[in-house]
Amino acid sequence: MSFHVVIPARFSSTRLPGKPLLPIAGQPMIQHVWQRAMESGASSVCVATDDQRIAEAVAEFGGQVVMTHPDHESGSERLAEACAQLGLVGDEVVVNLQGDEPLMPPALLSQVAQALEAAEGADMATLCTRIHTAAELFDPHVVKVVMDANGRALYFSRAAIPWDRDAFAINTEQLPADAVHFRHLGLYAYRAGFLKRYLSMAACALERTESLEQLRVLWHGGVIQVAEADSIPGHGVDTAEDLARVRESFNQ
């Protein structure tokens, strides 16, 4: 199937300024992310940024760049502007790969695109992995997702969902043997036409409360298809500790 990858990349970062340009194994982080996208079989790969320094770095290694407005509130908004500039419309599938995921398996980009292609009536698709420890389930930095019988998202939360009323009333140090919980991976595929509609959707209270932009889609009645990932992605980079861990992975 045909799909496109757009990589939103911002220079500003509260915890790690200039993150896309930080070196990993002799290359800026954004180059590693771009390479993962190129290995996915995508029809096209583009970096969407509002920063000239990032644009120059991408141009230097031969990547395509789209300059976007600096005041977008989310990666999805930046993605929508990039798609408009690239002329992507209708049911064309666009994968949003964050610019701080240098260890993302390329096969997952193809998987999320195929999940959307196969899900009639879905506006978006995303991936998840099984949660196996209580520490992960109760970590607010780990986003959880609950799906319906057809694999469509019911809700995303930083809280532990679903809440096992009886088991957790006794013990929250370990998961019950039959527990089924899923961690959401921040990898999305969109239909290009839906991204245009997304721009007209007002932010909602749930989105602000959880700080999860995908809740805006559910609030407005959109459909998000969820598939269990075929492999486990490597660490993304949010902090200096994450960066050190990723650099070590490349040195192994």
Helices and strands as residue ranges (DSSP letters): E 3-9, G 19-21, E 23-24, E 27-28, H 29-38, E 44-49, H 52-60, E 64-67, H 75-86, E 93-96, H 106-118, E 124-130, H 134-137, E 144-147, E 153-157, H 165-170, E 182-191, H 192-198, H 205-210, H 214-219, E 224-228, H 240-251
